[in-house]
Amino acid sequence: MIPYLNHPVFEVISTVSGILGQPAFVIGGFVRDLLLKRDHKQDIDIVVLGSGIDFAHAVAARLGGDIPVKFFKNFGTAMIRYKGWKVEFVGARKESYRSNSRKPLVEDGTLEDDQNRRDFTINAMALDLRAESFGNLINPFHGREDLDRKLIRTPLDPDITFSDDPLRMMRAIRFATQLNFSIDPTCYRAISRNASRLDIVSPERITDELTMIVAAPVPSRGFLMLEETGILKQIFPEMMGLKGSEIIDGRGHKDNFLHTLAVLDNVATVSSDLWLRWAAILHDIAKPLTKKFVPGTGWTFHAHDFKGAKMVPRIFRKLRLPMNEKMKFVEKLVLLHLRPISLAEDIVTDSAVRRLLFDAGDDIDDLMCLCEADITSKNPQKVRRFLENFVIVRQKLKEIEERDRLRNWQPPVSGDLIMKTFGIPPSKQVGIIKDAIREAILDGEIPNEFDAAYEFMIRQGEKIGLKTST
């Protein structure tokens, strides 16, 4: 491993280790990602035998340049930044937990104690930074072998590991999803047994892990594990409500949970945008609330787009997701996600495309991406037909956008001009005229130009009994 430790900071840590007589080791994710030959963050966790704070100050002094040391005396940790790298130092410790808290009781310990407290074997490996054994891998739990086997496994009894810190169950599923690993069967069963322990974990920490699952290359793997272990029901019951199908009079509907995961994976193949992926997760979220069997017709989910959009703010608030423009973006895509599909099923009129451009604005490309991902039929002819129609819709969007300039469009006649022209105060009449102008342009009755809109405004004012002011 020596060639991988050629960054100057490791040399300085090794030197300080010898001067202070404090063995030092790099441990955790940095080691794991080196062995996986995976791009890793420039974050290094250093465990020392003794005071991590004193060690950090000594390293900072030797690196020079008045490097500040940020430390937390109560936790015995310290951190420095050097040439884009973040290096954290902590004294080796052992931990014990109380049943009602994730915060451990901590005392000084050995390297073995510190490795025992790690969440998974692949995160418990350490590289020795002492001069006489520099670069040696310390691997007491066979984490190196688990990397080869693509296996997530706890160093100690998983029931104890997960009960002590229940967030580790989410982390196990997150790592398995990110790395395309399996979870050891014993650990997997322990997750199911301890899922209720997540009650003591803050929603923010749960959502941090959930977000990393959503951002994974194939996020459905993580959601299937969350569902199978019972965690999803606990942290995101609205999504669990999508699961299952029902048959009446021989007519069944698809499992909307599995459909949602297929849409999510489809989006993930073409976009890394986290909020577009959340739109995929929530696009059918109201189907359980709107499901109805109509004899002779079959299953309907009338207005699930509208009701789903109404659910988005509440779900974001509960999951501690940002209540800002990101939420508004997801809300908009959920509301509009059926519109391009209805266009693809019917004759694509200029009027319908204008309205879609007007309503979607700058989010039209993301909306089209979501709608194309939403085609998950097992019928290849149906999929091909929809995708071919979407090509036509996209072409129409491009042509009308270039001609009519409707993206983020405002009608060329303002409310102030209407009031000035007719000598009226703010009133319902102003809104009637503005709406009429907008609808006329969207319907193609008049071009999106000032002169045409102004003449139309005069005619509309006369219709409702207004006269131009002199």
SVG drawing of the C-alpha trace seen along z (x, -y; Angstrom):
<svg xmlns="http://www.w3.org/2000/svg" viewBox="-71 -63 82 78">
<polyline fill="none" stroke="black" stroke-width="0.4" points="0.0,0.0 3.0,-2.3 2.6,-3.8 -0.9,-5.0 0.5,-6.9 2.7,-9.3 0.8,-12.4 3.1,-14.7 0.6,-14.7 1.2,-10.9 5.0,-11.5 4.5,-14.2 2.1,-12.1 4.6,-9.2 7.3,-11.6 5.2,-13.1 4.2,-9.5 7.9,-8.7 8.6,-12.0 5.7,-11.7 5.9,-8.0 2.2,-7.7 1.3,-5.0 -0.9,-6.5 -3.1,-4.7 -5.3,-5.8 -8.6,-4.0 -12.0,-3.7 -13.4,-4.8 -10.1,-6.1 -8.6,-2.6 -11.7,-1.0 -11.8,-3.2 -8.0,-2.7 -8.4,1.0 -11.5,0.7 -9.5,-1.6 -12.5,-3.9 -12.5,-7.7 -12.4,-8.8 -13.0,-12.1 -9.9,-13.8 -10.9,-13.0 -8.6,-11.1 -9.4,-9.7 -6.4,-9.2 -6.6,-7.1 -3.7,-7.6 -3.0,-6.0 -3.2,-8.9 -4.5,-12.4 -5.8,-13.1 -5.9,-16.9 -2.2,-17.1 -1.2,-15.0 -3.1,-17.3 -1.4,-20.4 2.0,-18.7 1.2,-17.8 -0.1,-21.3 3.1,-22.8 5.3,-20.6 3.4,-21.2 3.9,-24.9 2.0,-27.9 0.1,-28.6 -2.5,-25.9 -5.4,-26.3 -6.5,-23.3 -10.2,-23.0 -10.8,-20.8 -13.6,-19.5 -12.3,-18.9 -15.4,-17.1 -15.1,-14.5 -11.3,-14.3 -11.3,-15.1 -9.4,-17.6 -9.3,-18.5 -6.9,-20.3 -7.1,-21.2 -4.0,-21.0 -3.8,-21.5 -7.4,-20.5 -7.3,-17.5 -9.3,-17.3 -7.5,-15.3 -9.3,-14.3 -7.6,-13.0 -9.1,-11.0 -7.6,-9.0 -8.3,-5.3 -11.4,-4.6 -14.0,-2.1 -17.7,-2.8 -20.7,-1.6 -24.3,-2.6 -27.5,-3.2 -30.8,-1.8 -32.4,-5.2 -29.6,-7.1 -27.1,-6.8 -24.6,-8.8 -22.0,-6.4 -20.2,-6.5 -16.5,-6.8 -13.2,-5.9 -9.7,-5.5 -8.9,-2.3 -6.5,-0.4 -6.5,-0.2 -8.3,3.1 -11.0,1.4 -11.3,-1.2 -11.7,1.3 -14.2,3.2 -16.5,0.2 -16.5,-0.3 -19.8,0.3 -18.6,2.8 -15.6,4.9 -14.8,3.0 -14.6,-0.2 -12.5,1.4 -9.3,1.8 -6.3,-0.4 -3.0,-1.3 0.0,-1.6 1.8,-5.0 4.6,-4.1 8.0,-4.4 9.0,-0.8 5.8,0.7 4.6,-2.1 1.8,-1.0 1.1,2.4 -2.6,3.3 -4.2,4.2 -7.2,6.3 -8.5,8.2 -12.0,8.8 -11.1,9.9 -12.5,6.7 -10.1,7.1 -11.6,10.4 -15.1,9.0 -14.3,6.4 -13.4,9.2 -16.6,11.0 -18.6,7.8 -20.1,8.3 -21.3,6.0 -20.8,7.5 -20.4,6.2 -17.2,6.8 -19.1,8.0 -22.6,9.4 -24.9,7.5 -27.8,7.3 -25.5,5.5 -24.0,3.3 -27.4,2.2 -29.1,1.9 -26.2,-0.3 -26.4,-2.6 -29.5,-2.0 -28.4,-4.3 -25.9,-1.6 -28.8,0.4 -29.4,-2.5 -25.7,-2.7 -25.5,1.0 -28.2,0.7 -26.6,-2.5 -23.2,-0.9 -24.7,2.2 -26.5,-0.1 -23.6,-2.4 -21.0,0.4 -23.4,3.1 -22.5,5.4 -24.6,7.9 -25.4,7.8 -24.4,10.8 -27.6,12.9 -27.0,12.8 -26.7,9.0 -29.7,8.7 -31.9,10.7 -30.6,8.5 -31.7,5.4 -35.2,6.7 -35.2,7.5 -33.9,4.1 -35.7,1.8 -37.9,0.3 -34.7,-1.0 -34.6,-3.7 -37.1,-5.6 -34.2,-7.0 -32.5,-8.4 -33.2,-11.9 -35.1,-12.3 -32.2,-14.4 -29.7,-11.6 -32.1,-9.1 -32.7,-11.3 -29.0,-11.8 -28.7,-8.1 -31.9,-7.9 -30.6,-10.7 -27.4,-8.8 -29.5,-5.7 -31.5,-7.9 -28.3,-9.2 -26.8,-5.7 -26.3,-4.2 -29.2,-1.8 -31.3,-3.2 -34.0,-0.6 -31.6,2.0 -31.6,-0.1 -35.4,-0.7 -36.1,3.0 -33.9,3.8 -35.5,1.0 -38.9,2.5 -37.9,6.1 -36.4,5.3 -39.3,3.2 -37.4,-0.1 -39.3,-1.7 -42.6,-1.3 -41.2,-3.0 -39.5,-6.0 -41.5,-6.5 -45.0,-4.9 -46.4,-6.9 -44.1,-5.0 -45.0,-1.7 -48.6,-2.5 -47.8,-2.0 -46.9,1.6 -49.1,4.4 -51.8,4.9 -55.5,5.8 -57.7,7.8 -61.5,7.3 -63.5,9.0 -60.3,10.3 -59.0,6.7 -55.8,5.9 -53.5,2.9 -49.7,2.9 -47.7,2.8 -47.1,-0.9 -44.2,-0.4 -42.3,1.7 -43.3,-0.7 -42.0,-3.7 -38.6,-1.9 -38.4,-1.2 -39.0,-4.8 -36.4,-5.9 -33.8,-3.5 -34.7,-4.8 -34.1,-8.4 -30.9,-7.4 -29.5,-6.0 -29.7,-9.5 -29.5,-12.0 -27.7,-12.4 -30.0,-15.2 -31.2,-14.3 -34.4,-16.3 -35.4,-14.8 -34.9,-11.4 -37.2,-12.6 -39.8,-13.6 -39.6,-10.0 -40.1,-8.6 -43.2,-10.8 -44.8,-11.0 -47.4,-8.4 -47.4,-8.9 -51.2,-9.7 -52.3,-6.6 -53.3,-4.7 -55.5,-7.6 -57.2,-7.9 -57.5,-4.3 -61.0,-3.3 -62.5,-0.3 -65.1,-1.3 -67.1,1.7 -66.7,2.0 -63.7,-0.4 -61.3,1.0 -58.9,-0.7 -58.7,-4.5 -56.4,-6.9 -58.2,-10.1 -56.4,-13.3 -53.4,-11.5 -51.1,-14.1 -52.9,-17.0 -53.3,-15.2 -49.7,-14.0 -48.4,-17.5 -50.3,-18.6 -48.6,-15.8 -45.1,-16.9 -44.6,-19.7 -45.9,-17.5 -43.5,-14.7 -40.5,-17.0 -41.3,-18.6 -41.6,-15.2 -38.3,-13.9 -36.5,-17.2 -35.9,-17.8 -35.4,-21.4 -38.6,-23.5 -37.3,-25.7 -37.1,-25.8 -36.1,-22.1 -39.4,-21.2 -41.2,-23.5 -39.4,-21.7 -40.5,-18.3 -44.1,-19.6 -44.3,-21.0 -43.0,-17.8 -45.5,-15.6 -48.3,-17.9 -47.4,-18.0 -46.1,-14.4 -49.2,-13.2 -49.2,-16.1 -46.5,-15.0 -47.9,-11.4 -51.4,-12.6 -49.8,-14.5 -48.0,-11.4 -51.2,-9.4 -53.1,-12.0 -52.6,-14.3 -49.9,-16.8 -51.5,-20.3 -49.6,-23.5 -52.0,-24.8 -51.3,-21.9 -47.6,-22.3 -47.8,-26.0 -49.6,-25.4 -47.1,-22.7 -44.2,-25.1 -45.9,-27.9 -46.6,-25.7 -43.3,-23.9 -41.0,-26.8 -37.3,-26.0 -38.2,-22.6 -39.6,-21.2 -36.5,-19.1 -36.6,-17.5 -40.3,-16.9 -39.8,-15.1 -37.0,-13.0 -39.3,-12.0 -42.2,-11.2 -39.9,-9.0 -38.7,-7.2 -42.4,-6.6 -42.9,-4.3 -42.2,-0.9 -44.7,1.3 -43.6,5.0 -45.1,4.6 -42.2,3.6 -44.6,2.3 -46.3,0.0 -43.0,-1.3 -41.7,-1.9 -44.9,-3.7 -44.7,-6.0 -41.0,-6.8 -41.6,-7.5 -44.4,-9.9 -42.2,-11.6 -39.7,-12.3 -42.6,-14.1 -43.5,-16.0 -39.9,-17.1 -39.6,-18.3 -42.9,-20.3 -41.6,-21.8 -38.4,-22.9 -40.2,-24.4 -42.8,-26.3 -40.2,-27.5 -38.1,-28.9 -41.2,-30.5 -43.3,-31.7 -40.6,-32.1 -43.0,-30.8 -40.5,-29.4 -40.9,-31.5 -43.2,-33.7 -45.2,-36.7 -47.9,-38.1 -46.7,-41.3 -49.5,-43.4 -49.1,-44.1 -51.7,-44.7 -50.4,-48.3 -51.0,-49.0 -54.5,-47.6 -55.3,-49.9 -53.8,-52.9 -55.5,-52.3 -58.9,-52.0 -58.4,-54.3 -59.4,-51.7 -58.0,-50.6 -56.7,-47.1 -59.9,-45.0 -61.4,-41.7 -61.7,-43.3 -57.9,-43.6 -57.6,-39.9 -60.3,-39.0 -58.5,-40.9 -55.1,-39.5 -56.4,-35.9 -58.1,-36.5 -54.9,-37.7 -52.9,-34.8 -55.4,-32.2 -55.6,-33.8 -51.8,-33.6 -51.7,-30.0 -54.5,-29.0 -52.8,-30.6 -55.6,-33.1 -53.1,-36.0 -49.3,-36.0 -47.1,-36.6 -46.4,-40.2 -47.2,-43.5 -49.3,-45.1 -51.5,-42.1 -52.0,-41.7 -52.7,-45.4 -55.5,-45.4 -56.9,-42.3 -56.9,-44.0 -58.9,-46.9 -61.5,-44.5 -61.8,-42.5 -62.2,-45.7 -65.0,-46.9 -66.7,-43.5 -67.0,-44.0 -68.1,-47.6 -64.8,-49.5 -63.7,-52.5 -60.2,-53.7 -59.3,-56.8 -58.7,-60.1"/>
</svg>
